[in-house]
């Protein structure tokens, strides 16, 4: 059985104070009109009855010391509340947050996420040179706080941005150690970097043919209850996708209208993916953005919405 989350992404803003040189998502601060609640409401209304369960709140980052930080956070919180009001399940990924922000968002999210990317500090000299929030210790702190707050969490590795193979194992081991302490990591995304049209960094250093071997080693490092997620739209062909699944991948992530992080690589239709999997007697099953073992961590309000989707 292979799972995926029927999802739709709301982007409060594309503006971001980081300048990761491989990014195809961001715009400069002040150059983007924030998503209004009224516009979001219209989108959510259009999704009614279309089998969408997850609303991914995916945002660029407003600087922690910016006078607009409070308004930005408030917009994210209100979008989560709006999604809940319409019967959807919010999952927020908005970069590193203050502990108090994470604590507040726990009340309106069934799960949250933040890519660890890589734990090596060497990338702060290259692709993350102008990205203060990509400091590994800062992101590891987020994962720890999520565990302390009992927030079901998604994290993962970005592959092919200048890291070494040893960095992969160090990053996976760090995630495994945090999960051993808190038990809160429900899935780890292994995301190959693919060249996009907006990025300034023109390298693509991850060899997709090595992907199954990486997945197999990740399966050895990570506790067995953590799902390994791979993005099928970033994999070059159906046979490679099947090889990745054979190696230990069990989830294909959120699939919706557009991959906002990789807009040059359209999401694949679930029916198309099912046809590929059927050749190997595998079934593609939709899932909620929270795994069943974490239902007891939910507030009564969130549990009610989850129960309505069963």
N, C-alpha and C positions, 0 to 999 in steps of 0.2 A: 504494500500500500504506500503510495506517494501522496503527500498532501500539498495543498496550496491555500492561500487566503484570498477569497474574492474581495477586492479592495478598491477604494477610490481615494485619491490623494488631494487634500486641501493644503495649499501653500499660503500661509499668512503673509509671508514676504520672501522674495528672492534675495533681498539685500543681505550682505554679510561682511563683517569687518575682517574676516580671514581672507587671504588671497592664496589658496592652495593652487599651485600652478597646473594641476591636472583637472581642475573643476570645470564642469559644463553646466552648472546650476546657478551660480551666484550672479548678482549685480552689485554695483557699488552702493554704499549707504546713501540714502536720499534719492536714489534713481529709480525707485520702485514704489508703486502705489499699493498699500497694504490691502489685503482681501477684506472686504466689508462683511459684516454679519448678514446683511441683506442679500448680498451676492452668494454667500455660502448657503444661506437658506434656500435660495432658488436651485442651487446645484443639488442639495440634499433632497429636495422635493422631487427633482427629476430622477433620482435614483430609487425611489420607492418601488418595490415590487420587482426589482431587477436582479435580485440575488446577491446584492452587495452586503457584506457583514462588517467589514473593517473600514473605518475612516482613518487613514494615515495623516496625521498633522505633521507635515514636514516643512521645516522653516530654516531660512538663513538665520544667522546669529547677529543680534544687536549687542554691542559691547557691554560687558557687565557694569561699566561706569557711565554708560550713556544716560542722559536724562530721559530718553525714550524707552529705557529698559522696562519700566513698570507698565507702560502702555502696550508694549510688545507682548509681555507675559500675559497681561490681561486679555489681549486679543486671542492668544492661544487657548487660555482657560475658557473663554466664552465660546470659542469654536468647538471645544470638546463638549461643553454643556449642550450646545445646539445639536451636535451629532447624537448625543444621548437622548435628547428630547424627541428626536425623530426615529429612535429605535436602533441606531447604529452603535458600534463599539469602537471608541477612539483608542488610537495608539500614537503617542507623540514621540517624535525624534526632532529635537530642536537644538542640538549641540549641548555642551556642558551647562548645567543649571546650578543655581544655589541650592543648598540642602532644603531651605524653606520652600523654594519653588517646586522641587521634586515632591515634597510632602503635600503641597496643595494639589498638584496635578494627579497624585495618587487617587484622589477622590473622584476624578472624572476620566480616568483612563483604566482600561482593563489590563494594559501592559504598556511598557515604554521601551525605548531603545536608544543606543548610541554606539556607533562603530568604534571599536578600539583602534582599528586600522593596523598599527604596528607599535610595539613597545620600544623599539630602538630610538634613542634620541638623535641618531645620525641624520634622520630625515628633516630635523629642524634646521639643518645646514643647506638643504636642497629644496625639495618640493614643499616643505612646511616652513620655509624661511620667513615667510610673511603671514604665518598662521598661528598666533599665540595660543589658541584653544586646542591645538593639536599636540600640546605637551603630553607625553605618555602618562606621567604621574597624575595630571589633572583628569584624564579620562579614566584611569584606573580608580581614582577617587570616586568618580561618578558611579562606576560599577559597584563599588563597596557601599556607597550610600543607598543605592537601589536595594542591595541586599539587606541593609539595616532597616529600611522602610518596608520591606516585604513587597517590593514591586516586581512582578514577573517581567523579565528583561530579555531583550534581544541585543546581541552585540556581534562583532565579527571582524574579519580581516579584509583589508584592501590589498590586493596582490599585484605586484608588478609596478610599484612606484619607486623603486630603487632600493628596496630591502634585500636582505640575503635569505637563503633557505634557513639558516640558523635562526633568523629573526622570526620566521613563521613558527618554529617550534617554541621559541620563548614566548611569543604572544599567545599561542594556544595554551601553553602551560600556565600563564598568568590567569587566563580566563578559567581554566580548570580549578586552579587553587582558590579563586574567589567563590566559585560555585560550591566547592567542598566546604567552605566556611558558611555560606548563606543559603545555598540550595535554590537560587533564584534565576539562574540562566536557563531559559526555556529553549533557545535556539541560537546557533552561531552561524552567521552568514560568511561564506567564503566567496568573495566577490572579485573576479578578475577585472583589472583596469582595462578598459577598451578606449581607444582614441576617439575623441569627440571633436566637433567643429569649433567649439568655443574656447577650448583650453589653450594655454600658452606653451605648456610642456608637450613636446611632440614625440616623446618616446613611448613605446609600448613593450615593456620588458618581460611580460609574463608569457610563458610558453603554454598555450592551452593544452597541448598534448601531455603536459606533465600534471594536469589537473587531477586525474584519477589517483595518481600516486600521493598527491598532497592530501586529498580527501581521505584516503585509506589511513594515512599517518595521523590525520586529525581525529579520525574515529578511534585510534589507539590512545590518543592523548586525552581526549575529552571524556567525561563520565557518560555512560551509555544512555542516560535519560535525557541528555541534551541533543536536540535534533540538529542535524547539519543541513543548512539551507544553501541552495545554489540558485542563481538567476538564469533561467533557461534562455532568455533573450541575449545573454552575453556569451553564449556557448556556440561555437561555429557550426556544428552539425548534429543531427539526431543520434548518430552512433556514439559521438563523444558524450552526449547527454546520457545515453544509456550506460556508458562505461563509468561515468561519474556516479550514477545511481548504484551500479553494481559495487562500486568502491565504498559506498556507505552514505551517500546523500539520501535524505528521506523527505525533503521539503523543497518546494519551488517558489516559496515566498509569496508576497502580495502580487496579484495579477489584476491589472485594471486597464484604464484607457491609455495611459502614457507612463513611461518610466521617467519621472522628473529629473532624476540624477543622471540618467543616460538617455537623453531625448533622441539621440541618433540611432537608438536600438529599440524599436517598438516591442512592446510586450507580445508574447505569442498567445494565440487564442487557446483556452483550455481544451476545446474539442480537438484542436490540432495536436496538442500535447498528449491527450488521451489516446489518439490514434497511434502515436509513436510508442507509447507505453503498452498498448494492447498487444503489439507484436511480441512482447515479452511477458504477456499475461500479468501485467501490472495495472492497477486501477488508480486513477487520479481522484482524490477525495477532497472536497472543500472542508476547511476547518475554520474555527474562530481564531482571532488574534490573541487568545489566551488558551493555554493548554489546560486540560481538566484537572491536573494535579494542583493547580493554583487557585481553583475556585474558592477555596476557604479563605483566601487572602482578600477577597473582594468585600467592599462595603455592601450593605443591603441594597442600595440603589443600583449599583453595578450588577450585582447578582440577579436582580429582577430583569434587567435588560438582557443579560446572558441567557437566562432561562427562557426568555421570549424567542430566542434564536434557535433553541434546541428542537 
